Amino acid sequence: TTPPRTAAWLISTAAFLLLLFITRRRQTRQPSAPFYDNLNLLTTAETRRLAVTTAAAALMVLAVSRPESPLVVRVQDYSGLSGARLIEARTTNGLEIIGYHLNDTRFNAGDTLSLDLYWRTLRFLPDNYRVQVTLEDVNRQSVLMSAPLRYPAGYPTRRWSTDGYITDRYRFTLPTDTLPGSYRISIEVYNCPVNTCTRADRIRFFASTGEQSTLRLPDALIVPR
């Protein structure tokens, strides 16, 4: 079980017990005299206005709910990807990065790099996969910084459905001594228990040059002199 699920069970149980207590307390009370509530009924004019308002609201809902309606208020599939760079990087296990969004491609030392990865699954997944995002120094062929290994967006992949996507957010604050040069973001997906992952546990991405264990995003990130 998860902490949110445990909290939900505790809140539901407490609410149920409180409802039983209130019901029992009311049953044991004997009113000294009958109580009649003073109901203020609507006037004829107010009833007509309410009926007209309700009918108008019903007509508006009917107008926008029909498929051929020109008044489109329905949320479109993947509308949240507006402004993202689409790449459709598929893995051999059914996970796919459909795109990503960067707050910029030029940074100075001390700036914060914001990256949103958009994941989806092409089928129901039998395992919980973990992701590691790394910022690589291209010039010096080294790792500048890495995010801890985690579930995408903190959501175990076995619970994913196939009818939407997950937004996985990362924030990197560049060290104040970051050297000028070119940097690139790499992504690796692991299938392994917690704290026992090795490079042999990486799953592979499909690429035009064949399968590869590390996906590097196409945008080069520049730290100017």
Legacy VTK file of the C-alpha trace (Angstrom):
# vtk DataFile Version 3.0
C-alpha trace
ASCII
DATASET POLYDATA
POINTS 225 float
0.000 0.000 0.000
1.018 3.621 -0.428
0.901 6.515 2.104
-1.930 8.341 0.230
-4.002 5.138 0.147
-3.407 4.549 3.885
-4.384 8.136 4.665
-7.543 7.783 2.584
-8.547 4.641 4.505
-7.970 6.365 7.856
-10.005 9.425 6.850
-12.856 7.250 5.529
-12.922 5.145 8.700
-12.914 8.234 10.927
-15.750 9.810 8.915
-17.792 6.594 9.136
-17.323 6.330 12.901
-18.247 9.986 13.347
-21.422 9.455 11.293
-22.376 6.468 13.468
-21.799 8.522 16.627
-23.950 11.428 15.401
-26.728 9.082 14.264
-26.758 7.247 17.586
-26.773 10.474 19.540
-29.748 11.819 17.590
-31.679 8.599 18.096
-31.263 8.798 21.877
-32.566 12.349 22.058
-36.298 12.759 22.671
-37.631 16.153 21.601
-39.888 17.812 24.164
-42.297 19.077 21.492
-42.869 18.585 17.768
-40.751 20.842 15.590
-42.122 22.357 12.414
-39.722 24.137 10.111
-40.922 27.385 8.637
-40.491 26.799 4.929
-40.334 29.922 2.800
-41.644 28.710 -0.549
-40.803 30.476 -3.799
-43.283 32.917 -5.204
-44.820 32.316 -8.631
-42.504 34.870 -10.267
-39.408 33.342 -8.661
-40.482 29.854 -9.725
-40.836 31.021 -13.337
-37.386 32.649 -13.322
-35.820 29.487 -11.884
-37.521 27.333 -14.536
-36.340 29.606 -17.368
-32.759 29.666 -16.027
-32.676 25.872 -15.662
-34.059 25.348 -19.167
-31.523 27.783 -20.656
-28.643 26.029 -18.878
-29.862 22.650 -20.127
-30.034 23.949 -23.707
-26.469 25.329 -23.473
-25.116 22.001 -22.199
-26.947 20.177 -24.976
-25.580 22.595 -27.583
-21.920 22.137 -26.649
-22.100 18.390 -25.955
-23.121 17.353 -29.472
-20.207 16.193 -31.689
-21.172 18.525 -34.530
-21.447 21.564 -32.268
-19.295 24.569 -33.312
-18.913 25.456 -29.614
-16.050 23.135 -28.670
-15.315 23.127 -24.952
-13.979 19.584 -24.692
-10.320 19.108 -23.770
-8.422 17.788 -26.770
-6.114 14.784 -26.449
-2.543 15.811 -25.597
-3.479 19.502 -25.589
-0.995 19.987 -22.739
1.872 19.306 -25.152
1.505 22.672 -26.862
5.000 24.156 -27.216
6.764 20.852 -26.512
9.307 19.303 -28.861
7.932 15.960 -30.035
10.392 13.098 -30.464
8.450 9.823 -29.928
11.375 7.879 -28.487
10.127 4.332 -27.883
11.683 1.672 -25.694
11.675 -2.069 -26.276
9.380 -2.519 -23.238
6.510 -0.251 -24.295
7.482 3.014 -22.589
7.743 6.049 -24.834
8.882 9.648 -24.464
6.537 11.549 -26.746
8.206 14.903 -26.213
9.862 17.313 -23.835
9.981 20.995 -22.937
13.004 23.068 -21.895
12.764 26.522 -20.382
15.789 27.603 -22.478
18.876 26.305 -24.277
21.346 28.979 -23.086
22.295 29.186 -19.439
24.806 30.872 -17.200
26.433 29.303 -14.161
23.948 29.391 -11.281
20.869 29.375 -13.559
18.091 26.789 -13.171
17.365 24.434 -16.038
13.755 23.221 -16.172
12.947 20.063 -18.093
9.537 18.433 -18.547
9.477 14.939 -20.050
6.187 13.603 -21.422
5.852 9.829 -21.093
3.211 7.358 -22.121
2.896 3.601 -22.361
1.810 1.726 -25.461
0.555 -1.230 -23.400
0.041 -2.176 -19.767
3.434 -2.677 -18.136
4.315 -5.718 -15.992
7.198 -3.981 -14.176
7.939 -0.697 -12.432
10.616 1.086 -14.438
12.870 3.817 -13.071
14.432 6.730 -14.912
17.658 8.645 -14.499
18.204 12.016 -16.164
21.779 13.274 -16.501
23.310 16.552 -17.652
26.468 15.706 -19.611
29.417 17.944 -20.428
29.949 17.289 -24.139
33.335 19.037 -24.369
34.911 17.209 -21.447
32.924 13.957 -21.879
31.912 13.919 -18.240
28.779 14.126 -16.093
27.982 17.534 -14.663
25.015 16.407 -12.526
22.349 13.687 -12.346
18.884 13.388 -10.885
18.286 10.472 -8.493
16.880 7.292 -9.997
13.083 7.372 -9.640
9.727 6.438 -11.143
8.706 8.919 -13.867
6.850 11.688 -12.011
7.050 9.469 -8.914
4.282 7.245 -10.306
4.979 3.474 -10.572
4.693 2.446 -14.216
2.635 -0.692 -13.466
-0.260 1.656 -12.617
-0.136 3.606 -15.863
-3.046 3.459 -18.277
-2.705 3.610 -22.046
-5.094 6.539 -22.611
-2.958 9.487 -21.522
0.519 10.706 -20.684
2.619 11.530 -17.610
4.516 14.792 -17.080
7.879 14.150 -15.428
9.488 17.376 -14.159
13.165 18.003 -13.417
14.981 21.068 -12.106
18.760 21.421 -12.259
20.546 24.416 -10.751
23.900 24.744 -12.497
26.877 25.023 -10.121
28.415 28.463 -9.880
31.673 27.042 -11.242
30.091 25.506 -14.359
32.539 25.853 -17.231
31.539 27.376 -20.574
30.750 24.863 -23.268
28.126 22.559 -24.701
25.963 20.281 -22.572
23.360 17.652 -23.352
20.622 15.830 -21.454
20.686 12.028 -21.454
17.963 9.660 -20.257
18.237 6.042 -19.152
15.445 3.658 -18.089
16.114 0.823 -15.650
14.211 -2.333 -14.762
15.525 -3.276 -11.321
14.650 -3.286 -7.604
15.370 -0.152 -5.588
19.057 0.571 -4.796
20.304 -2.430 -6.806
20.318 -0.975 -10.319
23.321 -1.505 -12.550
23.994 -0.479 -16.118
23.122 -4.015 -17.192
19.527 -3.325 -16.048
18.953 -0.590 -18.615
16.247 -1.105 -21.209
16.848 0.050 -24.751
15.437 2.810 -26.943
14.742 2.351 -30.626
16.788 4.711 -32.811
17.437 5.186 -36.509
20.924 3.721 -35.990
19.633 0.750 -34.000
18.805 0.112 -30.360
20.601 2.154 -27.714
20.640 2.171 -23.909
20.989 5.943 -23.533
18.704 8.491 -25.150
20.235 11.936 -25.665
17.858 14.799 -26.349
18.627 16.631 -29.592
18.874 20.127 -28.089
22.398 21.264 -27.249
22.554 23.408 -24.100
25.101 26.218 -24.205
26.895 27.916 -21.330
28.580 30.949 -22.960
31.942 32.382 -22.015
LINES 1 226
225 0 1 2 3 4 5 6 7 8 9 10 11 12 13 14 15 16 17 18 19 20 21 22 23 24 25 26 27 28 29 30 31 32 33 34 35 36 37 38 39 40 41 42 43 44 45 46 47 48 49 50 51 52 53 54 55 56 57 58 59 60 61 62 63 64 65 66 67 68 69 70 71 72 73 74 75 76 77 78 79 80 81 82 83 84 85 86 87 88 89 90 91 92 93 94 95 96 97 98 99 100 101 102 103 104 105 106 107 108 109 110 111 112 113 114 115 116 117 118 119 120 121 122 123 124 125 126 127 128 129 130 131 132 133 134 135 136 137 138 139 140 141 142 143 144 145 146 147 148 149 150 151 152 153 154 155 156 157 158 159 160 161 162 163 164 165 166 167 168 169 170 171 172 173 174 175 176 177 178 179 180 181 182 183 184 185 186 187 188 189 190 191 192 193 194 195 196 197 198 199 200 201 202 203 204 205 206 207 208 209 210 211 212 213 214 215 216 217 218 219 220 221 222 223 224
